[in-house]
Amino acid sequence: MYGPGEFPVTHPAPDGALDQIHLPREAWPQARITVRGDSGFSNDELMAWCEEEGIDDLLGLAKNDRLKRRIESHMEVVYSITRLAQTDQ
């Protein structure tokens, strides 16, 4: 059994879901659209599609050693700020 964030397969968007994005765009052409999904939906195809369509995306990334190394210093800053905020209360 897999734990959180360990499922090895990315899931495609539900059938027809991306086709529906054009409906609000037709009604509100100036509206900013954001596609949001967890790491199970994050894949190159979806990110490329969003970029081509001018749609923002907020997609999770599965944890991996390379990602952890790249964000380590940033997370130390976040943890420091969080600790400071907690001591000020």
BASEPA-855724 format. One record per residue (C-alpha): residue in one letter; x negated, z, y. Coordinates in Angstrom, 3 decimals. Each point is the difference from the previous one (the first is absolute). Layout:
<atoms>
> rest;x;z;y
> a;X;Z;Y
...
</atoms>
This chain:
<atoms>
> rest;x;z;y
> m;0.000;0.000;0.000
> y;-1.226;-0.815;3.493
> g;-0.230;2.473;2.863
> p;0.806;-0.742;3.664
> g;-1.984;-2.974;1.269
> e;-1.388;-0.849;-3.441
> f;2.434;-2.715;-1.111
> p;-2.238;-3.053;-0.453
> v;2.392;-2.827;0.855
> t;1.096;-1.073;3.460
> h;3.677;-0.791;0.272
> p;1.325;-3.118;1.686
> a;2.583;0.388;2.722
> p;3.530;0.010;-1.431
> d;1.405;-3.505;-0.466
> g;1.239;-1.396;3.290
> a;-1.160;2.984;2.067
> l;-2.475;-1.993;2.070
> d;2.555;-2.766;0.533
> q;2.259;2.552;1.705
> i;-2.543;0.628;2.767
> h;1.059;-3.213;1.714
> l;3.549;1.324;0.527
> p;-0.883;2.659;2.617
> r;-2.543;-2.384;1.519
> e;2.771;-2.567;0.619
> a;2.254;2.636;1.569
> w;-2.754;1.708;2.024
> p;-2.863;-2.478;0.487
> q;-2.040;2.419;2.136
> a;0.282;2.877;-2.485
> r;-3.177;1.249;-1.612
> i;0.308;0.161;-3.780
> t;-2.114;2.242;-2.219
> v;-0.162;-0.179;-3.790
> r;-0.718;3.426;-1.477
> g;-0.940;0.804;-3.572
> d;-2.066;2.327;-2.117
> s;-3.145;-1.044;-1.832
> g;2.017;-1.412;-2.898
> f;1.249;-2.793;2.265
> s;-3.290;-0.615;1.808
> n;-1.617;-3.278;-1.015
> d;-1.855;-2.893;1.618
> e;2.975;-2.345;-0.302
> l;2.337;2.315;1.913
> m;-2.597;0.790;2.682
> a;-0.752;-3.720;0.489
> w;3.720;-0.796;0.206
> c;0.553;2.667;2.654
> e;-2.933;-1.336;2.007
> e;1.259;-3.592;-0.225
> e;3.500;1.046;1.077
> g;-1.226;2.179;2.875
> i;1.433;3.097;-1.662
> d;-1.713;3.382;0.189
> d;-0.640;1.782;-3.253
> l;-0.526;3.625;-0.878
> l;-1.116;0.032;-3.604
> g;-1.641;2.778;-1.926
> l;-3.260;-0.498;-1.828
> a;-0.720;1.507;-3.390
> k;-2.808;2.548;0.051
> n;-3.338;-1.271;-1.206
> d;-3.613;1.072;0.414
> r;-0.833;-2.712;2.537
> l;2.971;0.910;2.205
> k;-0.811;3.709;-0.241
> r;-3.586;-0.649;1.160
> r;1.189;-2.121;2.943
> i;2.455;2.589;1.304
> e;-1.960;3.155;-0.827
> s;-1.384;0.580;3.516
> h;3.393;-0.727;1.570
> m;1.701;2.475;-2.307
> e;-2.527;2.692;0.909
> v;1.047;-0.426;3.648
> v;3.691;0.189;-0.949
> y;-0.577;3.152;-2.039
> s;-1.977;1.585;2.860
> i;2.756;-0.751;2.511
> t;2.620;1.353;-2.401
> r;-1.957;3.226;-0.503
> l;-0.414;0.412;3.782
> a;3.704;-0.561;0.591
> q;0.875;2.614;-2.619
> t;-2.299;2.621;1.543
> d;1.508;-0.571;3.464
> q;3.466;1.002;-1.198
</atoms>
